[in-house]
Amino acid sequence: MFSAALIFAVIAVSSAYKEGPPVGKVSDICTHMTPNHDGAPPTTTTGIISLTPSQTCFKAGQSIRIAVATTKDTIEGFFIQARTAPFANATASHGVFRTYTKNTGLYKCFSSSSENAVGHKDDEIKEKTLNVYWRAPDSNLTQDILIGGTFVLHKKEFFINTYKTISYKADCQSVPTGETEEMNLGKNSGKNSGRSAKLASWILVSFFAIIKFL
């Protein structure tokens, strides 16, 4: 009975695994940003995903919070870049992203040396709302920016080319983003995540130890 329960626990831990955007594995994923989920097409329903920037304009070096939310279920995965128009055909992502939400990470697209994309990592994030932070380049960007990308609610329910426009304005005034507060919360969340990972590892080690002696 104990072994059966342990096997069930291991299966539950393993089934929760989900890969993030395959940056570096699929050469054009940074360009088309479309997940390959058993051939499922993107969802075309509107109004389910919203992106709300902390300010509607930007200038060189400013940081902006992008609040992402869904009106349905939870967001399980996402992949965001900062592009110039037209969004769907862009070949560059500008600026640098930061994230403090559990199971999210930063990526480098288009051979960039900077972390110019952000998305989920190995696990589903399962959040109704989340924030990412974008820092504009220090210079040479005077075009309006389209921040957005792909958002996954379920494996076969996802949205692509969903973005919000932020206009360039040389005298744009900065608005507080609340990033410091979220950074501190993220550190605490990371500690809890580390404990969960250790527990999962302990379960796997125990499982194989029991199998060895059966």
trRosetta pair geometry for C-beta under 8 A, 3 or more apart (Angstrom, degrees):
i j d omega theta_ij theta_ji phi_ij phi_ji
1 4 5.8 -55 -151 34 31 112
1 5 6.5 29 153 -18 64 106
2 5 5.8 -57 -153 36 31 110
2 6 6.3 30 151 -19 66 108
2 210 7.9 -140 115 -141 105 152
3 6 5.6 -56 -148 37 33 111
3 7 6.3 36 154 -22 66 104
3 210 5.9 -175 -108 144 94 138
3 214 7.1 63 -107 -89 152 133
4 7 5.7 -52 -148 34 31 112
4 8 6.5 34 152 -20 63 104
5 8 5.6 -53 -153 34 32 114
5 9 6.5 34 149 -21 65 104
6 9 5.5 -51 -151 33 36 113
6 10 6.5 36 151 -19 66 102
6 203 7.1 -179 -158 -166 85 88
6 206 6.7 -118 -149 112 134 108
6 207 5.3 174 151 -100 116 85
6 210 6.6 78 82 34 164 157
7 10 5.7 -53 -150 35 33 111
7 11 6.4 34 152 -19 66 104
7 207 6.9 117 -86 -139 53 118
8 11 5.7 -55 -150 36 32 111
8 12 6.4 33 152 -21 65 106
9 12 5.6 -54 -150 34 32 113
9 13 6.4 32 152 -19 65 104
9 203 5.5 -117 125 -161 121 137
9 207 8.0 -156 75 -72 100 120
10 13 5.7 -53 -149 35 33 110
10 14 6.2 28 154 -16 66 109
10 203 6.0 -176 -83 140 74 110
10 204 6.3 109 -124 -96 105 65
10 207 5.0 42 -66 -80 140 161
11 14 5.8 -59 -145 41 30 109
11 15 6.0 29 159 -23 67 110
12 15 6.0 -54 -140 34 26 109
12 16 7.0 32 157 -28 58 103
13 16 6.2 -59 -165 22 30 113
13 200 4.9 148 -152 -138 136 103
13 203 6.2 152 -29 81 155 144
13 204 7.4 -117 89 -56 152 95
14 17 6.0 -37 -173 -1 46 115
16 123 6.2 7 145 -135 97 100
16 124 7.1 -109 -172 20 77 101
17 122 6.3 -41 -149 167 79 93
17 123 6.9 -71 -122 -94 40 69
18 76 7.3 -8 91 162 169 110
18 77 6.9 -116 130 -65 133 126
18 120 7.7 1 101 126 110 133
18 122 6.9 132 69 165 49 42
18 123 6.1 87 41 -139 86 27
18 124 5.2 58 29 -48 142 79
19 22 6.6 28 142 -73 129 85
19 122 6.6 -23 -113 -127 39 56
20 23 8.0 -30 113 9 101 93
20 77 7.1 176 -129 -142 60 113
20 105 6.5 -18 -130 39 175 117
20 119 5.6 133 -174 112 109 109
20 120 4.9 -161 -117 98 95 66
20 121 4.6 -50 -50 -137 138 22
20 122 6.3 -58 -24 -58 96 35
21 29 6.0 158 179 152 95 132
21 33 7.8 -28 -133 -137 133 68
21 35 7.8 -104 -108 -89 73 90
21 77 7.8 149 -48 175 77 116
21 79 4.5 90 -69 -97 143 128
21 107 6.6 -58 77 -50 121 164
21 117 7.7 -84 78 140 154 131
21 119 4.6 37 -2 93 121 167
21 120 7.5 118 -15 53 81 69
21 150 8.0 126 -92 62 119 129
22 25 3.8 -73 175 59 105 119
22 26 4.6 72 96 3 119 102
22 29 5.5 156 70 -42 79 166
23 26 7.9 -58 -93 48 21 76
23 29 6.1 -129 -86 84 52 124
23 30 6.2 68 -121 -65 93 97
23 107 4.3 118 14 -159 171 133
23 108 7.2 138 159 56 137 51
23 109 6.4 -92 -135 -82 122 81
23 117 7.0 164 -88 79 149 141
25 29 7.6 27 66 -4 75 142
26 29 4.1 84 84 -35 110 111
28 31 4.7 -49 -168 37 79 117
28 32 5.7 40 140 2 101 102
29 32 6.9 -69 -133 54 29 81
29 33 6.8 82 172 -90 60 35
30 33 7.2 12 -165 -67 20 77
30 81 7.6 96 -166 -72 78 145
30 93 7.4 -107 -176 -14 105 123
30 107 7.8 -158 -99 131 104 126
30 109 3.5 157 -143 -147 135 114
30 110 5.8 -155 132 -40 144 69
30 117 6.8 -125 -130 -46 95 158
31 90 7.7 -166 -144 83 66 59
31 91 6.5 -2 -116 -110 102 64
31 110 8.0 103 -70 -77 78 92
33 79 5.5 -169 -152 100 98 126
33 81 7.2 -124 -81 3 139 119
33 149 5.1 -118 -172 -161 150 95
33 150 4.8 -172 155 -25 100 117
33 160 6.2 147 102 -144 96 101
33 161 7.8 138 76 -57 124 58
34 42 6.9 -85 -133 -57 103 113
34 150 6.8 171 -97 -94 35 140
34 160 5.4 -8 -97 -99 82 150
35 77 7.6 79 -74 101 150 138
35 150 6.5 150 -22 166 94 149
35 152 6.5 28 -4 -79 157 126
35 158 5.9 24 35 76 125 172
36 39 7.5 10 -165 -61 72 41
37 40 4.6 -34 92 33 100 114
37 152 7.8 143 -60 -127 148 124
37 155 4.9 172 -162 174 126 76
37 156 5.8 -169 129 -85 127 54
37 158 6.8 128 4 2 148 133
38 155 7.2 45 14 150 112 117
38 156 6.9 -44 58 -84 112 102
40 155 7.1 124 7 132 153 73
40 156 3.9 -157 -115 -135 158 81
40 157 7.9 -69 157 -46 145 33
40 158 7.5 102 105 22 120 100
42 158 6.0 -76 -127 91 69 77
42 159 6.2 86 -170 -128 103 30
42 160 4.6 -81 -110 9 148 104
43 48 7.6 -18 116 38 136 151
43 153 7.9 -7 7 23 153 118
43 157 5.3 33 -48 -157 137 67
43 158 6.2 154 6 62 98 27
43 159 5.5 -55 63 -76 95 73
45 48 5.8 57 108 -20 107 124
47 50 7.9 4 -160 -62 42 93
47 71 6.8 -23 141 23 79 143
48 70 5.9 7 160 -152 77 84
48 71 5.5 -119 -139 44 50 93
48 72 5.1 -34 -147 15 107 117
48 153 7.5 -52 152 -52 134 142
48 159 7.0 178 72 -50 113 144
49 68 7.2 -18 -167 -165 93 90
49 69 7.5 153 -155 82 48 45
49 70 5.6 -23 -97 -99 61 80
49 75 7.9 84 -114 -91 101 114
49 151 4.8 129 -112 62 150 158
49 159 5.3 -147 2 54 141 157
49 162 5.2 31 89 171 135 160
50 68 7.4 159 84 -153 53 43
50 69 5.0 -13 59 61 99 92
50 70 7.6 176 18 -84 75 31
50 71 7.6 68 -11 -32 108 95
51 66 5.8 -14 -167 -174 99 102
51 67 7.2 149 -158 77 45 51
51 68 5.7 -12 -103 -100 73 70
51 147 6.8 -167 164 99 146 92
51 148 5.7 -119 -26 -95 164 99
51 162 7.1 145 -18 140 120 93
51 163 6.9 -35 36 -158 156 28
51 164 4.1 -139 96 -22 117 123
52 66 7.3 145 71 -161 41 51
52 67 4.4 -20 62 60 96 104
52 69 7.4 10 3 7 110 111
52 164 7.3 161 -84 -91 20 166
53 56 6.4 133 78 -86 121 44
53 64 5.4 -4 -164 170 105 123
53 65 7.0 142 -158 82 52 52
53 66 5.5 -25 -97 -101 68 70
53 67 7.7 -171 -79 17 18 75
53 147 6.9 101 -77 50 117 138
53 164 5.8 -171 -24 114 103 140
53 166 5.5 97 -64 -86 175 116
54 64 5.4 -171 44 -160 97 69
54 65 4.0 67 -31 46 124 91
54 66 7.7 -97 -11 -62 80 34
54 67 7.6 101 -59 -18 74 97
54 175 5.1 -164 144 93 98 119
54 176 7.6 -112 177 90 138 39
54 177 5.1 -153 4 -111 173 72
54 178 7.9 -173 -106 16 142 93
55 58 7.1 129 93 -71 111 68
55 62 7.9 -64 60 155 140 139
55 64 5.8 -110 41 -121 90 106
55 166 7.5 71 97 -143 69 112
55 172 7.1 117 143 177 136 114
55 173 7.7 -151 -141 83 146 65
55 174 7.3 -122 -28 -148 161 34
55 175 4.3 158 -62 14 113 124
56 166 6.3 -162 -169 -130 37 67
56 167 6.4 20 145 22 80 96
57 166 6.6 152 -114 -180 17 78
57 167 4.9 -38 -108 74 77 85
57 168 7.1 74 -162 -165 83 7
57 169 3.9 -9 -173 16 137 124
57 172 3.9 -153 116 -116 112 124
58 62 5.0 -159 -153 64 82 128
58 64 6.1 -72 -91 -39 116 135
58 136 4.8 151 163 -59 129 144
58 145 6.6 -9 37 20 139 129
58 166 5.3 45 -12 145 112 120
58 167 7.5 162 20 81 71 38
58 168 6.3 -47 70 -107 77 52
58 169 7.2 119 51 32 29 77
58 172 5.7 -157 -143 86 5 168
59 62 5.6 84 55 -17 62 123
59 136 6.9 162 98 80 23 159
59 168 7.0 95 -96 -160 54 70
59 169 6.2 -76 -61 81 94 57
59 170 5.7 88 -117 -143 123 26
59 171 7.2 95 -61 -28 148 7
59 172 4.4 177 -21 38 99 106
60 136 6.0 -138 -133 114 26 116
60 137 6.6 -51 -135 99 78 60
60 138 5.3 52 179 -174 107 32
60 139 5.4 22 -128 -79 140 45
60 141 7.1 140 -94 51 77 89
61 135 7.0 -15 -161 -178 39 95
61 136 6.1 -44 5 75 14 91
61 137 7.7 -44 -59 119 50 26
61 138 5.0 42 -68 -113 94 64
62 135 7.2 -173 96 -147 33 59
62 136 5.1 28 49 20 73 119
62 172 6.6 -65 -36 97 163 121
62 174 5.6 -163 -135 -98 109 96
63 133 6.0 5 -174 180 105 107
63 134 7.1 161 -152 85 57 41
63 135 4.8 -25 -96 -96 78 80
63 136 7.8 -139 -73 6 33 74
63 174 7.7 43 47 -143 69 115
63 177 5.7 -77 118 -21 104 152
63 179 6.7 -42 144 -26 140 151
64 133 7.1 161 80 -155 40 61
64 134 5.2 -19 61 63 91 91
64 135 7.9 165 17 -85 68 33
64 136 7.5 57 -3 -34 108 94
64 166 6.7 72 155 -132 176 159
64 175 7.9 51 -119 54 74 97
64 177 6.6 177 -150 -98 20 123
65 131 5.4 -22 -167 -161 104 118
65 132 7.7 150 -156 80 56 35
65 133 5.6 -32 -100 -101 61 77
65 177 4.0 148 -33 -156 108 96
65 178 6.5 11 -62 46 159 90
65 179 6.6 -160 -77 -64 106 87
66 80 7.3 170 93 -175 152 156
66 131 6.8 143 73 -156 49 62
66 132 5.1 -16 59 63 104 84
66 133 7.3 -178 16 -89 78 26
66 134 6.2 45 -19 -6 116 111
66 147 5.6 -126 -96 131 147 140
66 164 7.2 171 -138 45 108 131
67 129 6.6 -8 -175 -168 94 106
67 130 7.8 165 -153 87 53 33
67 131 5.5 -29 -99 -98 62 81
68 75 6.8 25 129 -43 118 167
68 78 6.8 38 164 -115 167 169
68 80 7.9 -123 -66 -69 141 141
68 129 6.7 158 85 -154 55 54
68 130 5.2 -13 59 62 103 80
68 131 7.3 175 16 -89 78 28
68 132 7.0 32 -13 3 117 97
68 151 7.2 -174 -172 -107 128 131
69 128 6.5 14 -148 149 78 70
69 129 4.5 -9 -100 -103 87 86
70 73 6.7 -36 123 69 137 65
70 74 6.7 143 58 -139 134 23
70 75 5.4 158 -17 -51 132 89
70 128 6.2 -121 52 -154 85 56
70 129 7.8 -155 18 -72 64 52
70 151 7.3 175 -77 158 115 136
70 153 6.6 147 -154 -96 158 107
72 153 6.4 0 99 -133 101 151
73 153 5.1 96 73 -169 131 111
73 154 7.2 -15 125 -42 169 96
74 125 7.9 -144 150 97 110 73
74 126 4.6 45 119 -160 147 57
74 127 5.8 134 -169 54 105 16
74 128 5.4 -72 -114 -67 80 58
74 153 7.2 138 76 -144 36 74
75 78 6.0 2 175 -43 126 113
75 125 6.3 -11 103 76 87 112
75 126 7.5 176 73 -115 49 14
75 127 5.4 -28 54 66 97 75
75 128 7.3 140 4 -111 86 15
75 130 6.8 -99 61 5 139 120
75 151 5.9 -62 -132 -168 112 100
75 152 7.0 96 -165 69 68 54
75 153 6.5 -64 -107 -95 44 59
76 120 7.4 -18 140 -61 50 169
76 124 4.2 -38 -158 -148 90 106
76 125 6.4 151 -158 40 29 69
76 126 6.0 20 -103 -69 66 60
76 152 5.1 -68 67 108 91 97
76 153 6.3 93 6 -168 97 18
76 154 6.6 85 5 -88 142 32
77 119 7.0 25 -178 -180 81 98
77 120 4.3 -101 -131 24 71 143
77 124 6.6 -78 -51 -123 83 66
77 125 6.8 136 -83 9 41 99
77 150 8.0 -11 117 118 91 98
77 151 7.6 163 92 -158 55 39
77 152 3.9 9 57 46 93 126
77 158 7.8 -27 71 -112 101 122
78 119 5.6 -154 95 -135 58 72
78 120 6.0 103 34 -24 61 94
78 125 7.7 -42 9 25 95 141
78 130 7.9 -169 20 63 147 138
78 149 6.8 109 176 83 82 110
78 150 6.4 170 -152 93 52 62
78 151 4.8 -1 -108 -109 95 66
78 152 6.6 -149 -66 18 50 77
79 117 6.7 3 -173 178 81 115
79 118 7.8 169 -149 88 41 42
79 119 4.0 -1 -100 -96 63 131
79 120 7.8 -75 -61 17 68 74
79 149 4.8 -113 98 140 67 140
79 150 4.6 15 47 50 98 102
80 97 7.1 131 93 -110 106 153
80 117 6.6 162 82 -159 49 66
80 118 5.1 -15 58 62 101 87
80 119 6.6 168 14 -73 68 71
80 132 6.0 162 63 51 154 166
80 147 6.7 28 -178 177 109 80
80 148 6.3 -78 -134 -160 87 16
80 149 4.4 -159 -104 15 40 127
81 90 7.6 -168 110 89 135 139
81 93 3.7 -93 -164 -115 113 128
81 109 6.6 -49 -104 41 128 154
81 116 6.6 38 -139 140 89 83
81 117 4.9 -29 -87 -105 85 89
81 147 7.6 -147 102 -139 36 55
81 148 7.8 -24 55 69 59 35
81 149 5.5 100 14 -73 75 122
82 93 5.6 98 50 -170 61 79
82 94 4.9 -87 102 60 106 75
82 95 5.0 -1 60 41 153 116
82 97 7.6 171 -17 -62 110 98
82 116 7.1 -103 37 -172 93 86
82 134 5.6 118 -64 -150 137 141
82 145 5.1 -6 -176 -173 98 122
82 146 7.4 153 -160 74 48 43
82 147 4.9 -14 -106 -98 77 84
83 87 5.3 117 83 -130 134 65
83 90 3.8 -130 -157 -26 128 176
83 92 7.0 135 -126 82 76 59
83 93 5.9 -52 -72 -105 74 64
83 94 7.2 139 -100 7 26 91
83 145 7.2 131 68 -160 28 68
83 146 5.1 -31 72 65 82 96
83 147 7.8 157 22 -85 63 35
83 163 7.5 -67 45 -122 103 158
84 90 6.3 139 54 -116 59 120
84 92 7.5 12 18 71 97 102
84 94 7.2 56 -33 -14 90 132
84 143 4.7 28 -126 112 127 141
84 144 7.1 117 -134 76 78 56
84 145 6.6 -61 -84 -109 62 51
84 146 6.8 124 -126 13 15 94
85 90 7.9 -102 -145 -71 7 105
85 143 7.7 -137 22 167 82 122
85 144 7.0 22 -13 77 108 102
85 146 6.1 100 -68 -24 69 131
86 89 5.0 41 79 33 104 102
86 90 7.0 -152 85 -48 49 77
87 90 6.0 -37 -155 -16 31 116
87 146 4.7 -99 -86 112 108 153
87 148 7.0 -5 -150 63 145 108
87 161 5.6 127 105 -145 124 86
87 163 5.3 -168 -117 9 155 153
88 161 5.1 -11 -79 -103 95 128
90 93 7.4 95 128 -70 130 61
90 146 8.0 -164 -43 58 146 118
91 110 6.4 123 162 -117 62 129
92 110 5.3 178 -112 141 53 174
93 109 5.2 56 18 68 128 123
93 110 6.3 163 16 12 82 126
93 112 7.1 -87 62 -22 89 152
93 116 4.1 143 100 143 107 114
93 117 5.6 53 101 -64 171 87
94 116 6.7 124 40 -150 2 121
94 136 7.5 11 134 -144 108 61
94 137 5.8 -74 -179 -25 99 114
94 141 5.6 115 -171 -111 147 147
94 145 6.5 -114 63 -118 127 117
95 114 7.8 -135 135 128 23 143
95 116 6.5 123 75 -129 48 86
95 134 5.4 57 123 -179 143 93
95 135 5.5 178 -171 85 103 51
95 136 5.0 -62 -100 -119 124 28
95 137 5.4 -115 -82 -38 63 67
95 141 7.6 -60 -52 9 89 172
95 145 7.6 21 -7 -131 132 153
96 114 5.1 -94 -91 175 96 120
96 115 5.7 63 -151 65 85 77
96 116 6.4 -70 -100 -87 45 60
96 134 7.3 152 80 -155 41 54
96 135 4.8 -10 60 55 91 104
97 106 5.8 178 83 -123 99 100
97 115 5.9 -102 52 122 79 93
97 116 6.8 108 -3 -150 95 21
97 117 6.6 -41 13 135 140 5
97 118 4.0 -124 136 -39 153 118
97 132 5.8 -13 -162 172 112 114
97 133 6.7 133 -162 78 58 54
97 134 5.5 -27 -100 -98 70 68
97 135 7.8 -168 -79 16 23 75
98 106 7.3 -22 -110 -79 35 129
98 118 7.7 -28 51 -90 8 140
98 132 7.2 157 77 -172 46 68
98 133 4.3 -20 61 66 96 109
98 134 7.9 -165 21 -71 72 26
98 135 7.3 51 -10 -17 106 104
98 179 7.2 54 90 -152 135 127
99 104 4.4 -92 141 115 144 129
99 105 7.1 -122 62 -80 133 6
99 106 6.5 177 19 -61 106 84
99 118 5.1 140 -39 -159 128 131
99 131 7.9 169 -133 101 68 62
99 132 5.1 -29 -92 -120 93 83
99 133 7.1 -175 -73 22 44 79
100 104 7.9 19 58 60 14 122
100 131 7.6 1 44 78 94 99
100 179 8.0 144 -13 -161 133 71
100 182 4.9 147 60 140 145 95
100 183 5.3 -138 -90 -101 147 44
100 185 6.8 94 140 75 131 83
100 186 2.9 -108 -177 -61 101 152
100 187 7.9 -43 -153 -29 112 58
100 189 7.7 111 158 43 84 129
101 104 4.5 54 76 2 93 134
101 125 6.4 35 143 -153 120 132
101 127 6.6 -50 -162 -43 134 163
101 130 4.7 11 -86 -150 157 118
101 131 7.0 157 -47 51 111 60
101 132 7.7 -63 3 -74 118 72
101 186 7.0 -70 -50 -109 21 109
102 125 6.8 150 86 -137 73 84
102 186 7.5 -174 -56 -141 63 76
102 189 5.0 -114 -62 151 108 126
102 190 7.2 -176 -104 -79 83 55
102 193 5.4 174 -141 -71 114 134
103 120 5.9 5 135 -156 92 86
103 121 5.2 -138 -173 43 58 97
103 122 7.0 -107 -146 54 92 63
103 123 4.4 -84 -132 67 135 98
103 124 7.2 17 142 88 156 21
103 125 4.9 -170 83 -93 118 76
103 193 7.5 -172 -48 -129 76 140
104 118 6.6 28 171 175 112 96
104 119 6.8 -163 -151 114 81 23
104 120 5.6 -63 -103 -107 65 43
104 121 6.2 172 -126 -17 10 92
104 125 6.3 31 -58 -94 89 136
104 130 7.5 141 -53 179 148 146
104 132 7.7 -136 166 -92 152 101
105 118 7.3 -174 96 -150 35 64
105 119 6.7 -21 61 69 72 63
105 120 7.5 42 19 160 81 18
105 121 4.3 82 -12 -76 118 106
106 115 3.7 16 161 -172 125 134
106 117 7.2 133 -166 80 57 53
106 118 5.5 -31 -107 -101 62 76
107 115 6.6 109 56 -153 21 77
107 116 7.7 -64 92 61 65 53
107 117 4.2 -36 71 79 101 105
107 118 6.9 -178 18 -82 84 25
107 119 6.3 3 -7 20 127 104
108 111 7.9 6 147 -166 103 9
108 112 5.0 -147 -166 74 87 85
108 113 7.0 -5 -144 -136 136 10
108 114 6.8 147 -119 81 95 30
108 115 5.9 -72 -71 -101 75 47
108 116 6.5 67 -132 24 51 83
108 117 7.2 -173 -78 27 10 97
109 112 6.1 22 67 16 46 114
109 116 5.7 -104 40 79 88 101
109 117 4.7 64 -14 -20 120 132
110 116 7.4 -47 40 74 103 140
112 116 4.9 14 84 6 166 130
115 118 7.5 63 154 -72 101 78
117 149 7.9 88 -147 -78 98 159
118 132 5.0 152 93 -144 155 140
119 149 7.9 -85 -85 102 103 152
120 123 7.4 -114 175 77 109 46
120 124 7.1 -1 -171 -130 152 30
120 125 5.1 -128 -113 -29 115 111
125 130 6.9 -1 147 -65 143 152
127 130 4.6 70 112 -51 150 107
131 178 7.9 -82 -148 85 172 110
131 182 6.1 -78 66 -124 137 167
133 177 6.3 81 -121 163 111 148
133 179 5.3 53 -95 -108 152 123
134 147 6.1 -111 -30 -118 164 141
136 141 6.4 -146 -175 74 97 136
136 145 7.5 -139 -109 -31 99 155
137 140 6.3 -54 119 60 139 86
137 141 4.7 110 47 -4 119 127
141 145 7.5 32 164 -67 126 110
141 168 7.1 -157 131 -100 75 131
142 168 5.1 139 -167 155 46 162
142 170 7.9 1 -129 -70 102 89
143 168 6.2 118 86 -15 11 137
144 165 5.7 10 163 -169 124 101
144 166 6.8 169 -167 83 77 43
144 167 4.9 -33 -114 -116 103 53
144 168 5.7 -124 -79 -3 48 84
145 165 7.3 147 82 -155 45 53
145 166 4.8 -16 65 62 96 96
145 168 7.3 99 -14 -54 85 84
146 163 4.4 46 172 147 95 146
146 164 7.2 161 -154 74 58 29
146 165 5.6 -28 -98 -95 72 66
146 166 7.8 176 -85 19 24 72
147 163 6.0 156 78 -157 30 92
147 164 5.7 -23 62 59 85 83
147 166 6.2 25 -3 -3 112 117
148 161 7.4 56 111 180 121 28
148 162 5.0 -134 178 102 129 54
148 163 2.6 -150 26 -98 135 64
148 164 5.9 128 -54 6 112 62
149 160 7.5 -43 168 -147 48 59
149 161 7.8 -13 -144 -79 25 22
149 162 7.0 -27 67 56 24 74
149 163 7.0 72 -32 -78 40 92
150 158 6.2 19 -176 168 95 117
150 159 6.8 169 -150 87 52 53
150 160 5.0 -10 -101 -107 88 69
150 162 7.4 115 -99 26 25 97
151 158 6.5 177 89 -157 44 75
151 159 4.9 -3 55 54 92 100
151 162 6.0 -44 6 50 114 142
152 155 7.4 22 -171 -98 120 26
152 157 7.4 113 -162 87 59 60
152 158 4.2 -23 -104 -104 68 110
153 157 4.6 -45 64 104 105 111
153 158 6.7 -172 18 -85 68 52
153 159 8.0 54 -14 -10 98 94
154 157 4.3 48 47 33 92 105
154 158 7.8 -132 62 -49 47 74
159 162 4.9 35 133 -33 117 135
168 172 7.8 -112 -171 -30 37 133
169 172 4.0 111 77 -59 102 95
178 181 5.1 -46 -174 39 78 116
178 182 6.0 74 130 -19 87 103
179 182 5.8 -63 -148 43 34 106
179 183 6.0 42 154 -29 70 106
180 183 5.5 -51 -148 30 30 116
180 184 6.7 28 155 -17 62 102
181 184 6.0 -57 -156 34 31 108
181 185 6.6 28 149 -14 65 106
182 185 5.4 -53 -147 40 39 112
182 186 6.0 45 152 -26 69 105
183 186 5.6 -53 -148 34 29 115
183 187 6.7 35 152 -23 62 99
184 187 5.8 -46 -153 26 34 113
184 188 7.0 30 151 -13 62 102
185 188 5.8 -58 -156 38 36 109
185 189 6.2 36 148 -20 69 108
186 189 5.4 -53 -144 38 35 113
186 190 6.2 42 154 -27 66 102
187 190 5.6 -50 -151 29 30 116
187 191 7.0 36 150 -22 60 97
188 191 5.7 -47 -158 25 37 113
188 192 7.0 32 148 -12 64 101
189 192 5.7 -56 -156 37 39 109
189 193 6.2 41 147 -22 69 106
190 193 5.4 -51 -144 36 35 115
190 194 6.4 42 154 -24 65 101
191 194 5.7 -52 -154 31 31 114
191 195 6.9 33 149 -19 62 100
192 195 5.6 -50 -155 31 37 113
192 196 6.7 38 148 -19 66 102
193 196 5.6 -52 -152 34 36 113
193 197 6.5 37 150 -20 66 103
194 197 5.6 -51 -148 34 34 112
194 198 6.5 35 153 -19 65 104
195 198 5.7 -55 -151 35 33 112
195 199 6.5 35 150 -21 65 104
196 199 5.6 -52 -150 34 33 113
196 200 6.5 34 152 -19 65 103
197 200 5.7 -51 -149 35 33 112
197 201 6.4 34 152 -18 65 105
198 201 5.6 -54 -149 37 33 113
198 202 6.3 36 151 -22 65 104
199 202 5.6 -53 -149 34 32 113
199 203 6.5 35 152 -22 64 102
200 203 5.7 -52 -152 31 33 113
200 204 6.6 30 152 -16 65 105
201 204 5.8 -56 -150 37 33 110
201 205 6.3 31 154 -17 67 107
202 205 5.8 -55 -146 38 31 110
202 206 6.1 31 156 -19 65 109
203 206 5.8 -57 -147 38 28 111
203 207 6.3 34 153 -26 63 106
204 207 5.6 -51 -148 29 30 115
204 208 6.7 18 160 -9 64 105
205 208 6.3 -62 -151 41 29 101
205 209 6.2 31 152 -22 65 110
206 209 5.6 -57 -146 36 31 114
206 210 6.4 30 156 -20 66 105
207 210 6.0 -60 -155 34 27 107
207 211 6.5 27 151 -18 64 107
208 211 5.4 -47 -143 36 38 116
208 212 6.4 49 154 -30 64 100
209 212 5.7 -49 -155 25 31 118
209 213 7.0 7 157 -2 61 108
210 213 6.3 -72 -154 45 32 96
210 214 6.5 46 150 -43 69 101
211 214 5.7 -44 -147 10 34 117
